[in-house]
Amino acid sequence: MFATALEHVRGGKAVPMAVGEPGALTALPDIPGVAETVPGFEVAWVAIFVQARTPKDLVRAPEQGSEALLRDPEW
């Protein structure tokens, strides 16, 4: 996913404000980590990207699975 996002940043299609890491990444040295400007900020996330016009039932299935997993107290 990072490689895809990086491609859009380098191509001028996306403009990052910060990265969800403690500090800047080697690939984006001029983009600060959020924690560098918001002390104590921590983030952990996962993203799933699909192509535009992907049928909604195909998009909803992993979304529902992710929601169930995040709500599972055993996880």
NORZIFEN-V992543 format. One record per residue. N is the residue number from 1. OMEGA is omega in degrees with one decimal (NA if undefined). NEAR is the number of other ideal C-beta (glycine too) atoms within 10 Angstrom. D_CENTER is the distance of its C-alpha to the mean C-alpha in Angstrom with 1 decimal. Layout:
n->(N/N)
omega->(OMEGA/OMEGA)
near->(NEAR/NEAR)
d_center->(D_CENTER/D_CENTER)
//
This chain:
n->(1/2/3/4/5/6/7/8/9/10/11/12/13/14/15/16/17/18/19/20/21/22/23/24/25/26/27/28/29/30/31/32/33/34/35/36/37/38/39/40/41/42/43/44/45/46/47/48/49/50/51/52/53/54/55/56/57/58/59/60/61/62/63/64/65/66/67/68/69/70/71/72/73/74/75)
omega->(179.5/-179.8/178.5/178.9/-179.7/177.6/179.8/177.7/-178.9/178.6/178.2/-179.5/178.7/179.8/-179.0/176.7/-179.7/174.4/-177.9/179.4/179.0/-179.8/-179.7/176.6/178.5/-178.2/-179.6/-173.0/-178.6/-179.3/-176.3/169.0/-179.1/-178.3/178.0/179.9/177.4/-176.4/178.7/-178.8/174.7/179.6/172.0/-178.3/177.5/179.1/174.6/179.7/175.7/178.9/174.9/178.4/172.7/-179.8/-174.4/179.9/177.5/178.3/-174.4/-176.4/178.7/177.6/179.6/178.1/178.8/178.4/179.7/179.8/-178.6/178.6/-177.3/-177.8/178.2/-176.7/NA)
near->(9/11/7/11/17/15/11/12/15/11/8/7/9/12/8/14/8/17/20/13/16/11/11/15/15/5/13/18/9/6/16/18/18/17/17/15/10/11/7/5/13/10/11/5/5/7/8/9/8/10/5/4/6/10/8/9/7/9/12/10/10/11/11/10/10/12/10/10/10/9/8/8/4/4/7)
d_center->(7.7/7.8/11.3/10.8/8.8/11.4/14.1/13.4/13.5/16.6/18.1/17.9/16.0/13.0/13.6/11.2/12.6/11.2/8.9/8.0/10.9/14.6/15.5/15.0/14.1/17.0/15.4/14.8/17.6/18.1/14.8/15.2/13.2/13.0/15.6/17.9/18.4/17.9/19.9/18.8/15.2/13.2/9.8/8.8/6.1/5.8/5.1/8.4/9.5/13.3/15.9/17.4/20.4/19.3/21.8/20.6/22.0/19.8/16.7/18.1/19.0/15.7/14.7/18.0/17.7/14.5/16.1/19.3/17.8/16.2/19.6/21.6/23.3/24.1/20.6)
//
